[in-house]
Amino acid sequence: MQTKKLSAASTAVLAIFAVTLLITGSRAAAQEVVLRNFSNSGAGGYDPYAGVISDAAGNLYGTTRQGGTYGYGTVFELSPKVGGGWIETVLHTFNNNGRDGVNPCSALVFDAVGNLYGTTNLGGTYFDGTVFELSPTTGGGWTEKILHSFKGDDIDGAFPEAGLVLDAAGRLYGATTGGGTPNGGTVFELTLTPAHKWTEKILHEFGNGNGDGTYPYASLAFDAAGNLYGTTVAGGASSDGTVFELTPGAAGVWTETLIHTFNRDGTDGVVPYYRVIFDASGNLYGTTSGGGADKAGTVFELTPTGSGTWTETILYTFNEKDGNEPSSNLIFDASGNLYGTTEKGGSTNSGTVFELTPAAGGGWTETVLHSFGYAKDGQYPQGGLIFDTAHSLYGTTLDGGANASSGTVFEITP
């Protein structure tokens, strides 16, 4: 069982780096460097559940699910040092004091003025999770503000594991794994009012019959028309998960359409834990943590048809040798290659970083860029990846590293 699935109580990754290099020809072997080994001792955090994001200066930002002054997780920054190496700064340590959040599981997102936003899986007024904001102060440091405490009842969500996305107006959107009338999770919107308060609106409650999906764990994605897309790990016609679309309508009402329901038929994937992404043509790409011919997970593509339906294509099926249980959302490079991670598999069954390259005659070719080695460099990479301008990849491992089971931040250089 995946470590992520253990947090049932329980990436909108904003990569500000632009990918400016085109990849041509064959690639040399990738080299991995551990930038940070977390430790379960001291005031620093450990167990980074999500990936990192970057600012324009090349600093990395992320969350740890545990550790910090009070033991309930942190928000951290890694800054490159002149001459090599990285310096970690803890921007916020979470506190189970009845107000603050507890155990952040999601990646962060920046707004246009440099504030950070994220979610915590637990904590807050009702201990059902929070949405928080971190704002840089004039003299240095960061100030936290809780924007919403989830109630976990039939009119609000609970236990958000997903990160947030912002629209052009600065509204925040996310999903919760629990709450709502059928307790199947929700999609919510947070809007800043003229009185400088944030108000929540539930856009959809999952599990209301008709084969609806349940339990959305992943961050959402916008298309160019302002529709929202996401995944659920359960529900659908075969109870193996769904991909859904939410379309805004008159009077602020959003309508859900299931564009794919996964099926444990030996070909299709099952249990999509992670975010879907778009290509320039409007096709959707994502991963499933299980299913496929070898039951080790898949990479899939959904293509819109002229009749309003979507057609699924399985681009790749994983096996024990090359990766097992894809464990993050995908990202594209400028040449149209896809990159992601698997939680298990590889040379020591500690997880991999992989690349999928489209072949000239159709189909996709997989290359394992790195196999993790537990104490050597980390284990179980569950967060998403980002690029820098030199085409290096950055990510996190939940476990392993020099301090045993505390996790790492890594860089992979082509």
Residue pairs with C-beta under 8 A, 6 or more apart in sequence:
2 273
2 289
2 325
2 327
2 343
2 382
3 343
3 380
3 382
3 398
3 399
4 49
4 217
4 273
4 327
4 343
4 382
5 273
7 49
7 103
7 105
7 121
7 161
8 177
9 121
9 122
9 159
9 178
10 103
10 105
10 121
10 122
10 159
10 161
10 177
11 50
11 51
11 106
11 107
11 162
11 163
11 218
11 219
11 274
11 275
11 328
11 329
11 383
11 384
12 107
12 109
12 162
12 163
12 164
12 165
12 219
12 220
12 221
12 275
13 51
13 53
13 107
13 109
13 163
13 219
13 329
13 331
13 384
13 386
14 53
14 108
14 109
14 110
15 53
15 54
15 331
15 386
15 387
16 53
16 54
16 55
16 56
16 110
17 54
17 58
17 386
17 387
17 388
17 389
18 389
19 333
19 334
19 387
19 389
19 391
20 334
20 389
21 334
21 389
21 390
21 391
22 334
22 335
23 333
23 334
23 335
23 337
23 391
23 414
24 335
27 367
27 414
28 414
30 353
30 369
30 370
30 393
30 412
30 413
30 414
31 412
31 413
32 370
32 377
32 410
32 411
32 412
32 413
33 410
33 411
33 412
33 413
34 377
34 378
34 401
34 402
34 408
34 409
34 410
35 60
35 78
35 86
35 394
35 408
35 409
35 410
35 411
36 78
36 86
36 88
36 408
36 409
37 401
37 402
37 403
37 406
37 408
38 44
38 45
38 46
38 47
38 48
38 64
38 67
38 401
38 403
38 406
38 407
38 408
38 409
39 46
39 67
39 403
39 406
40 46
40 66
40 67
40 403
40 405
40 406
43 67
43 68
43 69
43 90
43 93
44 64
44 67
44 68
44 74
44 76
44 88
44 90
45 63
45 64
45 65
45 66
45 67
45 68
45 73
45 74
45 76
45 90
45 93
46 64
46 66
46 67
46 403
46 406
46 407
47 64
47 65
47 66
47 67
47 398
47 399
47 406
47 407
48 62
48 63
48 64
48 65
48 383
48 396
48 397
48 398
48 407
48 408
48 409
49 63
49 64
49 65
49 104
49 105
49 106
49 382
49 383
49 396
49 398
50 62
50 63
50 104
50 105
50 106
50 107
50 108
50 163
50 382
50 383
50 384
50 396
51 62
51 107
51 328
51 383
51 384
51 385
51 386
51 394
51 395
51 396
52 60
52 61
52 62
52 78
52 107
52 383
52 386
52 394
52 395
52 396
52 409
53 60
53 61
53 62
53 107
53 108
53 109
53 110
53 386
54 60
54 61
54 386
54 388
54 394
55 61
55 110
55 114
58 80
58 388
59 77
59 78
59 79
59 80
60 77
60 78
60 79
60 86
60 394
60 409
61 75
61 76
61 77
61 78
61 91
61 108
61 116
62 75
62 76
62 78
62 107
62 108
62 383
62 396
62 409
63 73
63 74
63 75
63 76
63 104
63 105
63 106
63 107
63 108
63 118
64 73
64 74
64 76
64 104
64 407
65 73
65 103
65 104
65 105
65 121
66 72
66 73
66 103
67 73
67 74
67 406
68 74
68 90
68 93
68 94
69 93
69 95
70 93
70 94
70 95
70 96
72 93
72 94
72 95
72 96
72 100
72 101
72 102
72 103
72 123
73 93
73 94
73 101
73 102
73 103
73 104
73 120
74 90
74 91
74 92
74 93
74 94
75 90
75 91
75 92
75 104
75 108
75 116
75 118
75 134
75 142
76 88
76 89
76 90
76 91
77 88
77 89
77 91
78 86
78 87
78 88
78 409
79 86
79 87
79 89
80 86
81 87
86 409
91 116
91 134
91 141
91 142
92 134
92 142
92 144
94 100
94 101
94 102
94 103
94 104
94 120
94 123
96 102
96 123
98 125
99 124
99 125
99 146
99 149
100 123
100 124
100 130
100 132
100 144
100 146
101 119
101 120
101 122
101 123
101 124
101 129
101 130
101 132
101 146
102 120
102 121
102 122
102 123
102 124
102 127
103 120
103 121
103 122
103 123
104 118
104 119
104 120
104 121
105 119
105 120
105 121
105 161
106 118
106 119
106 160
106 161
106 162
106 163
106 164
106 219
107 118
107 163
107 219
107 383
107 384
108 116
108 117
108 118
108 163
109 116
109 117
109 118
109 163
109 164
109 165
109 166
110 116
110 117
111 117
111 166
111 170
112 170
114 136
115 133
115 134
115 135
115 136
116 133
116 134
116 135
116 142
117 131
117 132
117 133
117 134
117 147
117 164
117 166
117 172
118 131
118 132
118 134
118 163
118 164
119 129
119 130
119 131
119 132
119 160
119 161
119 162
119 163
119 164
119 174
120 129
120 130
120 132
120 160
121 129
121 159
121 160
121 161
122 128
122 129
122 159
123 129
123 130
124 130
124 146
124 148
124 149
124 150
125 149
126 149
126 150
126 151
126 152
128 149
128 150
128 151
128 152
128 156
128 157
128 158
128 159
128 178
128 179
129 149
129 150
129 152
129 157
129 158
129 159
129 160
129 176
130 146
130 147
130 148
130 149
130 150
131 146
131 147
131 148
131 160
131 164
131 172
131 174
131 190
131 198
132 144
132 145
132 146
132 147
133 144
133 145
133 147
134 142
134 143
134 144
134 145
135 142
135 143
135 145
136 142
137 143
147 172
147 190
147 198
148 190
148 198
148 200
150 156
150 157
150 158
150 159
150 160
150 176
150 179
151 158
151 179
152 158
152 159
152 178
152 179
153 179
154 179
154 180
154 181
154 183
155 181
155 202
156 179
156 180
156 186
156 200
156 202
157 175
157 176
157 178
157 179
157 180
157 185
157 186
157 188
157 202
158 176
158 177
158 178
158 179
159 176
159 177
159 178
159 179
160 174
160 175
160 176
160 177
161 177
161 217
162 174
162 175
162 176
162 216
162 217
162 218
162 219
162 220
162 230
162 275
163 174
163 219
164 172
164 173
164 174
164 219
165 172
165 173
165 174
165 219
165 220
165 221
165 222
166 172
166 173
167 173
167 222
167 226
170 192
171 189
171 190
171 191
171 192
172 189
172 190
172 198
173 187
173 188
173 189
173 190
173 203
173 220
173 228
174 187
174 188
174 190
174 219
174 220
175 185
175 186
175 187
175 188
175 216
175 217
175 218
175 219
175 220
175 230
176 185
176 186
176 188
176 216
177 185
177 215
177 216
177 217
178 184
178 185
178 215
179 185
179 186
180 186
180 202
180 205
180 206
180 207
181 205
181 208
182 205
182 206
182 207
182 208
182 214
183 207
184 205
184 206
184 207
184 208
184 212
184 213
184 214
184 215
184 235
185 205
185 206
185 207
185 214
185 215
185 216
185 232
186 202
186 203
186 204
186 205
186 206
187 202
187 203
187 204
187 216
187 220
187 228
187 230
187 246
187 254
188 200
188 201
188 202
188 203
189 200
189 201
189 203
190 198
190 199
190 200
190 201
191 198
191 199
191 201
192 198
193 199
201 252
203 228
203 246
203 254
204 246
204 254
204 256
206 212
206 213
206 214
206 215
206 216
206 232
206 235
207 213
207 214
207 235
211 235
211 236
211 237
211 258
211 261
212 235
212 236
212 242
212 256
212 258
213 231
213 232
213 234
213 235
213 236
213 241
213 242
213 244
213 258
213 261
214 232
214 233
214 234
214 235
215 232
215 233
215 234
215 235
216 230
216 231
216 232
216 233
217 231
217 232
217 233
217 273
217 274
218 230
218 231
218 272
218 273
218 274
218 275
218 276
218 329
219 230
219 275
219 329
220 228
220 229
220 230
220 275
221 228
221 229
221 230
221 275
221 276
221 277
221 278
222 228
222 229
223 229
223 278
223 282
224 282
226 248
227 245
227 246
227 247
227 248
228 245
228 246
228 254
229 243
229 244
229 245
229 246
229 259
229 276
229 284
230 243
230 244
230 246
230 275
230 276
231 241
231 242
231 243
231 244
231 272
231 273
231 274
231 275
231 276
231 286
232 241
232 242
232 244
232 272
233 241
233 271
233 272
233 273
234 240
234 241
234 271
235 241
235 242
236 242
236 258
236 261
236 262
237 261
237 263
238 261
238 262
238 263
238 264
240 261
240 262
240 263
240 264
240 268
240 270
240 271
240 291
241 261
241 262
241 270
241 271
241 272
241 288
242 258
242 260
242 261
242 262
242 272
243 258
243 259
243 260
243 272
243 276
243 284
243 286
243 302
243 310
244 256
244 257
244 258
244 259
245 256
245 257
245 258
245 259
246 254
246 255
246 256
247 254
247 255
247 257
248 254
249 255
259 284
259 302
259 309
259 310
260 302
260 310
260 312
262 268
262 269
262 270
262 271
262 272
262 288
262 291
263 270
264 270
264 291
266 293
267 292
267 293
267 314
268 288
268 291
268 292
268 298
268 300
268 312
268 314
269 287
269 288
269 290
269 291
269 292
269 297
269 298
269 300
269 314
270 288
270 289
270 290
270 291
271 288
271 289
271 290
271 291
272 286
272 287
272 288
272 289
273 287
273 288
273 289
273 327
274 286
274 287
274 289
274 326
274 327
274 328
274 329
274 384
275 286
275 329
275 384
276 284
276 285
276 286
276 302
276 329
277 284
277 285
277 286
277 329
277 330
277 331
277 332
278 284
278 285
279 285
279 332
279 336
282 304
283 301
283 302
283 303
283 304
284 301
284 302
284 303
284 310
285 299
285 300
285 301
285 302
285 315
285 330
285 338
286 299
286 300
286 302
286 329
286 330
287 297
287 298
287 299
287 300
287 326
287 328
287 329
287 330
287 340
288 297
288 298
288 300
288 326
289 297
289 325
289 326
289 327
289 343
290 296
290 297
290 325
291 297
291 298
292 298
292 314
292 317
292 318
293 317
294 317
294 318
294 319
294 320
296 317
296 318
296 319
296 320
296 323
296 324
296 325
296 345
297 317
297 318
297 323
297 324
297 325
297 326
297 342
298 314
298 315
298 316
298 317
298 318
298 326
299 314
299 315
299 316
299 326
299 330
299 338
299 340
299 356
299 364
300 312
300 313
300 314
300 315
301 312
301 313
301 315
302 310
302 311
302 312
302 313
303 310
303 311
303 312
303 313
304 310
305 311
315 338
315 356
315 363
315 364
316 356
316 364
316 366
318 324
318 325
318 326
318 342
318 345
319 345
320 345
320 349
321 345
322 345
322 346
322 352
322 354
322 366
322 368
323 342
323 344
323 345
323 346
323 351
323 352
323 354
323 366
323 368
324 342
324 343
324 344
324 345
324 349
325 342
325 343
325 344
325 345
326 340
326 341
326 342
326 343
327 340
327 341
327 342
327 343
327 351
327 380
327 381
327 382
328 340
328 341
328 381
328 382
328 383
328 384
328 385
328 395
329 340
329 384
330 338
330 339
330 340
331 338
331 339
331 340
331 384
331 385
331 386
331 387
332 338
332 339
333 339
333 387
333 391
336 358
337 355
337 356
337 357
337 358
338 355
338 356
338 364
339 353
339 354
339 355
339 356
339 369
339 385
339 393
340 353
340 354
340 356
340 384
340 385
341 351
341 352
341 353
341 354
341 381
341 382
341 383
341 384
341 385
341 395
342 351
342 352
342 354
342 381
343 351
343 380
343 381
343 382
344 350
344 351
344 380
345 351
345 352
346 352
346 368
346 371
346 372
347 371
347 373
348 371
348 372
348 373
348 374
350 371
350 372
350 373
350 374
350 378
350 379
350 380
350 400
351 371
351 372
351 378
351 379
351 380
351 381
351 397
352 368
352 369
352 370
352 371
352 372
352 381
353 368
353 369
353 370
353 381
353 385
353 393
353 395
353 412
354 366
354 367
354 368
354 369
355 366
355 367
355 369
356 364
356 365
356 366
356 367
357 364
357 365
357 366
357 367
358 364
359 365
369 393
369 412
370 412
372 378
372 379
372 380
372 381
372 397
372 400
373 379
373 400
374 399
374 400
375 400
375 401
375 402
375 404
376 400
377 397
377 400
377 401
377 408
377 410
378 396
378 397
378 399
378 400
378 401
378 407
378 408
378 410
379 397
379 398
379 399
379 400
379 401
380 397
380 398
380 399
380 400
381 395
381 396
381 397
381 398
381 410
382 396
382 397
382 398
383 395
383 396
383 398
384 395
385 393
385 394
385 395
386 393
386 394
386 395
387 393
387 394
388 394
390 413
391 414
392 411
392 412
392 413
392 414
393 411
393 412
394 409
394 410
394 411
394 412
395 409
395 410
395 412
396 407
396 408
396 409
396 410
397 407
397 408
397 410
398 407
399 405
399 406
399 407
400 407
400 408
401 407
401 408
402 408
